[in-house]
Amino acid sequence: MQVDREIDTRGLNCPLPILKAKKSLNDMQSGQLLRVVATDPGSVRDFQAFSRQTGNELVEQQTSGSDYIHILRRR
């Protein structure tokens, strides 16, 4: 999957990964993909709620070791 932008929010707790993702998405074009890497286990449900509330599509979520990876498509 070709992502257009990636942000590393490892070590940050809620709500910082969401806030950083929101800021990045605001600077992106519709349809572009953002990959967010987080270490906060709560980010899984946070990004699900964020997607529902903002209309940005949550394309994929996965866990890799202690990292939680979220891929969002800009609405």
GUDREN-199763 format. One record per atom (N, C-alpha, C): residue number from 0; atom name; x, y, z negated. Coordinates in nm, 2 decimals. Each point is the difference from the previous one (the first is absolute). Last residue first. Example, Ala and Ser with C-alpha at 12.3 -4.5 7.8 and 13.67 -1.06 7.14 Angstrom:
BEGIN
REC/nr/atom/c1/c2/c3
REC/1/N/1.28/-0.22/-0.71 .
REC/1/CA/0.09/0.11/0.00 .
REC/1/C/-0.08/0.11/-0.08 .
REC/0/N/0.03/-0.57/0.01 .
REC/0/CA/-0.09/0.12/0.00 .
REC/0/C/0.09/0.12/0.00 .
This chain:
BEGIN
REC/nr/atom/c1/c2/c3
REC/74/N/-1.07/1.23/-0.38 .
REC/74/CA/-0.13/0.01/0.07 .
REC/74/C/0.00/0.11/0.10 .
REC/73/N/0.42/-0.32/-0.16 .
REC/73/CA/-0.06/0.14/-0.01 .
REC/73/C/-0.13/0.01/0.07 .
REC/72/N/0.22/-0.45/-0.21 .
REC/72/CA/-0.02/0.06/0.13 .
REC/72/C/-0.07/0.14/-0.03 .
REC/71/N/0.33/-0.35/-0.33 .
REC/71/CA/-0.13/0.08/0.03 .
REC/71/C/0.00/0.06/0.14 .
REC/70/N/0.25/-0.39/-0.35 .
REC/70/CA/0.01/0.06/0.13 .
REC/70/C/-0.14/0.06/0.03 .
REC/69/N/0.33/-0.19/-0.44 .
REC/69/CA/-0.14/0.04/0.05 .
REC/69/C/0.02/0.07/0.13 .
REC/68/N/0.28/-0.33/-0.39 .
REC/68/CA/0.00/0.07/0.13 .
REC/68/C/-0.14/0.02/0.05 .
REC/67/N/0.31/-0.12/-0.47 .
REC/67/CA/-0.14/-0.01/0.05 .
REC/67/C/0.00/0.09/0.13 .
REC/66/N/0.41/-0.26/-0.31 .
REC/66/CA/-0.05/0.11/0.08 .
REC/66/C/-0.14/-0.03/0.05 .
REC/65/N/0.31/-0.29/-0.25 .
REC/65/CA/-0.07/0.09/-0.09 .
REC/65/C/-0.05/0.12/0.08 .
REC/64/N/0.06/-0.42/0.28 .
REC/64/CA/0.07/0.01/-0.13 .
REC/64/C/-0.07/0.09/-0.09 .
REC/63/N/-0.24/0.04/0.39 .
REC/63/CA/0.13/-0.05/0.03 .
REC/63/C/0.09/0.02/-0.12 .
REC/62/N/-0.56/0.03/0.18 .
REC/62/CA/0.10/0.01/-0.11 .
REC/62/C/0.13/-0.07/0.04 .
REC/61/N/-0.44/0.27/0.27 .
REC/61/CA/0.07/-0.12/-0.03 .
REC/61/C/0.10/0.02/-0.12 .
REC/60/N/-0.43/0.21/0.35 .
REC/60/CA/0.06/0.01/-0.13 .
REC/60/C/0.08/-0.13/-0.02 .
REC/59/N/-0.26/0.31/0.43 .
REC/59/CA/0.07/-0.12/-0.06 .
REC/59/C/0.05/0.03/-0.14 .
REC/58/N/-0.28/0.31/0.26 .
REC/58/CA/0.02/-0.11/0.10 .
REC/58/C/0.05/-0.12/-0.06 .
REC/57/N/-0.30/0.43/-0.14 .
REC/57/CA/0.10/-0.08/-0.07 .
REC/57/C/0.02/-0.13/0.09 .
REC/56/N/-0.20/0.51/0.14 .
REC/56/CA/-0.01/-0.15/0.00 .
REC/56/C/0.12/-0.06/-0.07 .
REC/55/N/-0.25/0.48/-0.09 .
REC/55/CA/0.12/-0.05/0.06 .
REC/55/C/0.00/-0.15/-0.01 .
REC/54/N/-0.34/0.28/-0.20 .
REC/54/CA/-0.02/-0.04/0.14 .
REC/54/C/0.12/-0.04/0.08 .
REC/53/N/-0.08/0.14/-0.48 .
REC/53/CA/0.05/0.10/0.09 .
REC/53/C/-0.03/-0.03/0.15 .
REC/52/N/-0.13/-0.27/-0.40 .
REC/52/CA/-0.04/0.14/-0.02 .
REC/52/C/0.04/0.09/0.11 .
REC/51/N/0.12/-0.47/0.01 .
REC/51/CA/-0.15/0.02/0.00 .
REC/51/C/-0.04/0.14/-0.01 .
REC/50/N/0.46/-0.10/-0.05 .
REC/50/CA/-0.05/-0.02/0.14 .
REC/50/C/-0.15/0.02/0.01 .
REC/49/N/0.20/0.02/-0.42 .
REC/49/CA/0.04/0.12/0.07 .
REC/49/C/-0.05/-0.02/0.15 .
REC/48/N/-0.05/-0.37/-0.29 .
REC/48/CA/-0.10/0.11/-0.03 .
REC/48/C/0.03/0.13/0.08 .
REC/47/N/0.30/-0.36/0.04 .
REC/47/CA/-0.13/-0.04/0.05 .
REC/47/C/-0.10/0.11/-0.02 .
REC/46/N/0.42/0.06/-0.18 .
REC/46/CA/0.00/0.03/0.15 .
REC/46/C/-0.13/-0.05/0.06 .
REC/45/N/0.07/-0.08/-0.46 .
REC/45/CA/0.00/0.14/0.02 .
REC/45/C/-0.01/0.03/0.15 .
REC/44/N/0.06/-0.44/-0.16 .
REC/44/CA/-0.14/0.04/0.00 .
REC/44/C/-0.02/0.15/0.02 .
REC/43/N/0.44/-0.17/0.01 .
REC/43/CA/-0.08/-0.08/0.09 .
REC/43/C/-0.15/0.05/0.00 .
REC/42/N/0.34/0.18/-0.29 .
REC/42/CA/-0.01/0.06/0.13 .
REC/42/C/-0.09/-0.08/0.10 .
REC/41/N/0.14/-0.12/-0.46 .
REC/41/CA/-0.13/0.06/0.02 .
REC/41/C/-0.02/0.07/0.13 .
REC/40/N/0.42/-0.20/-0.13 .
REC/40/CA/-0.10/-0.10/0.04 .
REC/40/C/-0.14/0.06/0.01 .
REC/39/N/0.48/0.24/0.09 .
REC/39/CA/-0.11/0.00/-0.10 .
REC/39/C/-0.11/-0.10/0.04 .
REC/38/N/0.39/0.12/0.26 .
REC/38/CA/0.03/-0.11/-0.10 .
REC/38/C/-0.11/0.00/-0.11 .
REC/37/N/0.04/0.16/0.57 .
REC/37/CA/-0.02/0.04/-0.15 .
REC/37/C/0.04/-0.12/-0.09 .
REC/36/N/-0.01/0.21/0.55 .
REC/36/CA/0.06/-0.10/-0.08 .
REC/36/C/-0.01/0.05/-0.15 .
REC/35/N/-0.26/0.11/0.50 .
REC/35/CA/0.04/0.05/-0.14 .
REC/35/C/0.05/-0.12/-0.07 .
REC/34/N/-0.11/0.17/0.54 .
REC/34/CA/0.04/-0.11/-0.09 .
REC/34/C/0.05/0.06/-0.13 .
REC/33/N/-0.32/0.17/0.44 .
REC/33/CA/0.08/0.04/-0.11 .
REC/33/C/0.03/-0.13/-0.08 .
REC/32/N/-0.19/0.14/0.54 .
REC/32/CA/0.01/-0.09/-0.12 .
REC/32/C/0.10/0.05/-0.10 .
REC/31/N/-0.35/0.25/0.40 .
REC/31/CA/0.14/-0.04/-0.04 .
REC/31/C/0.00/-0.09/-0.13 .
REC/30/N/-0.40/0.21/0.20 .
REC/30/CA/0.04/-0.13/0.05 .
REC/30/C/0.14/-0.05/-0.03 .
REC/29/N/-0.11/0.52/-0.01 .
REC/29/CA/-0.10/-0.10/-0.01 .
REC/29/C/0.05/-0.13/0.07 .
REC/28/N/0.38/0.32/-0.18 .
REC/28/CA/-0.11/0.01/0.10 .
REC/28/C/-0.10/-0.12/-0.03 .
REC/27/N/0.31/0.25/-0.40 .
REC/27/CA/0.00/-0.10/0.11 .
REC/27/C/-0.12/0.02/0.10 .
REC/26/N/0.10/0.22/-0.43 .
REC/26/CA/0.10/0.05/0.10 .
REC/26/C/0.00/-0.09/0.12 .
REC/25/N/-0.27/-0.10/-0.38 .
REC/25/CA/-0.04/0.13/0.04 .
REC/25/C/0.09/0.06/0.11 .
REC/24/N/0.11/-0.41/-0.23 .
REC/24/CA/-0.11/-0.02/0.10 .
REC/24/C/-0.05/0.14/0.06 .
REC/23/N/0.32/0.00/-0.35 .
REC/23/CA/0.06/-0.05/0.13 .
REC/23/C/-0.11/-0.01/0.10 .
REC/22/N/-0.14/0.12/-0.43 .
REC/22/CA/0.08/0.11/0.06 .
REC/22/C/0.06/-0.05/0.13 .
REC/21/N/-0.22/-0.32/-0.25 .
REC/21/CA/-0.10/0.10/0.05 .
REC/21/C/0.08/0.11/0.07 .
REC/20/N/0.25/-0.32/-0.22 .
REC/20/CA/-0.06/-0.06/0.12 .
REC/20/C/-0.09/0.10/0.06 .
REC/19/N/0.19/0.11/-0.41 .
REC/19/CA/0.10/0.00/0.10 .
REC/19/C/-0.05/-0.05/0.14 .
REC/18/N/-0.29/-0.03/-0.38 .
REC/18/CA/0.02/0.14/0.03 .
REC/18/C/0.11/0.01/0.11 .
REC/17/N/-0.08/-0.43/-0.17 .
REC/17/CA/-0.11/0.05/0.07 .
REC/17/C/0.02/0.14/0.05 .
REC/16/N/0.32/-0.19/-0.29 .
REC/16/CA/0.01/-0.06/0.14 .
REC/16/C/-0.12/0.05/0.09 .
REC/15/N/0.01/0.16/-0.46 .
REC/15/CA/0.10/0.06/0.09 .
REC/15/C/0.01/-0.07/0.13 .
REC/14/N/-0.29/-0.04/-0.43 .
REC/14/CA/-0.05/0.01/0.14 .
REC/14/C/0.10/0.04/0.10 .
REC/13/N/0.12/-0.35/-0.27 .
REC/13/CA/-0.13/0.07/0.03 .
REC/13/C/0.00/0.13/-0.07 .
REC/12/N/0.49/-0.18/0.04 .
REC/12/CA/-0.13/-0.05/-0.04 .
REC/12/C/-0.11/0.08/0.04 .
REC/11/N/0.54/-0.11/0.17 .
REC/11/CA/-0.10/0.10/-0.03 .
REC/11/C/-0.13/-0.07/-0.04 .
REC/10/N/0.39/-0.23/0.15 .
REC/10/CA/0.03/0.06/-0.13 .
REC/10/C/-0.10/0.10/-0.04 .
REC/9/N/0.04/-0.09/0.51 .
REC/9/CA/0.04/-0.10/-0.10 .
REC/9/C/0.03/0.08/-0.13 .
REC/8/N/-0.17/0.14/0.45 .
REC/8/CA/-0.04/0.05/-0.12 .
REC/8/C/0.03/-0.09/-0.12 .
REC/7/N/0.11/0.13/0.55 .
REC/7/CA/0.04/-0.09/-0.11 .
REC/7/C/-0.04/0.07/-0.13 .
REC/6/N/-0.17/0.03/0.55 .
REC/6/CA/0.04/0.07/-0.12 .
REC/6/C/0.03/-0.11/-0.11 .
REC/5/N/-0.05/0.06/0.58 .
REC/5/CA/0.01/-0.09/-0.12 .
REC/5/C/0.04/0.09/-0.11 .
REC/4/N/-0.22/0.02/0.55 .
REC/4/CA/0.06/0.06/-0.12 .
REC/4/C/0.00/-0.09/-0.11 .
REC/3/N/-0.16/-0.14/0.42 .
REC/3/CA/0.05/0.13/0.04 .
REC/3/C/0.08/0.07/-0.11 .
REC/2/N/-0.07/-0.55/0.13 .
REC/2/CA/-0.05/0.11/-0.09 .
REC/2/C/0.07/0.13/0.05 .
REC/1/N/-0.11/-0.51/0.22 .
REC/1/CA/0.08/0.13/0.02 .
REC/1/C/-0.06/0.11/-0.09 .
REC/0/N/0.00/-0.57/-0.02 .
REC/0/CA/-0.08/0.12/0.00 .
REC/0/C/0.09/0.12/0.00 .
